[in-house]
Amino acid sequence: MTESIKLNCPVCGYQDLQKNICPNCDTDVSLLRSLLELPILQAASDTPIENIQNVPKESKPPKIWLLVLLGIAIGFAIGGWTGYSLFQSTLISQIPEKVAQPTPLAITSSPIVTPSPKTLPPQTYTVQTGDALESLSIRFCGNDLAWRDWINVNPSLVGRQNELEVGENLTIPDNCKGK
């Protein structure tokens, strides 16, 4: 009895399928056949629904929902623009007002002689009572995270960063001198 109902393939549109497999696209339509075998329902207007494929599709969302969705979209647009503006103003406030412009180099006919770098003896610091690498990096480098540079310059501190010996001589990192 299930083979007597003729269906149209919902995938490729092949007309009047009599079997459960579409010969055009191999789609299984046995579930559709079993749904069509269910008892026929009566609609509100007392007209029988003969084929599930012929049910009119009248599902228009109410206009109020469209207005709500439009309001949400506008809210996201304004929120995104405001967030972007705040982000830009934060970035602009972090840029220094006067940026030093490089002076153009003059081309001369004399050969350029580069001075040999003078090697200065490394500056050292003698550890006092109560000193710690973080306090030394703040005092000499202006940054409490520069303690890693102290360890790089003084390899004897590896593994004992928090245990400085009073009277110990430490080399001050090059990026911390003169601050």
Residue, then its C-alpha position, 0 to 999 in steps of 0.5 A: m500500500t505504501e508504494s501506491i502513493k506518488l511523491n515528489c523528491p524533496v531534494c531534486g524535484y523528481q516527479d511521481l516517485q513510486k518507490n522509496i528511493c529516488p532514481n535521480c539522487d538516491t534520496d530515501v523518501s520512506l519517512l515521507r510515505s509513512l507520514l502520509e499514511l497517518p490519518i488525514l487531519q481536518a483544518a479549521s475550515d473543514t477542508p481536508i489536507e490531502n498531501i503534506q507537500n501541498v500545505p500552504k506555508e503562511s508563517k509571517p512573523p508579526k511586525i512587532w518582532l521585526l521592530v524588535l530585531l531592528g532595535i537590537a541591530i541598531g543597539f549593536a551598531i551603536g554599541g560597536w561604534t561607541g566601543y571602537s571610539l573609546f578604543q581609538s581615544t585610548l590609543i590616541s591618548q597614549i601617543p606622545e604629543k611631540v614625536a622627534q622627527p629625524t634630521p635628514l642626513a647630508i651626503t658628503s664626499s668624505p668617507i664616514v668614520t665610525p668611532s670605535p665604541k669605548t668599553l666602560p667597565p661594568q658598574t657594580y653594586t654592593v648588596q646592603t641589608g634588606d636589598a632584594l632584586e625587585s627593589l634594586s630593579i626599581r631603584f636602578c631601572g625604574n621597573d620592578l620586572a627588570w630583575r630578570d635582567w639582573i639575573n642575566v648579567n649575574p649568573s650566580l643569582v640563578g636559583r637564589q633570586n630571593e637570597l642575596e648575601v650582604g656584601e655581595n657585588l652585583t653587576i648592574p645591567d646595561n639597560c639600567k645604567g644612568k636612570 
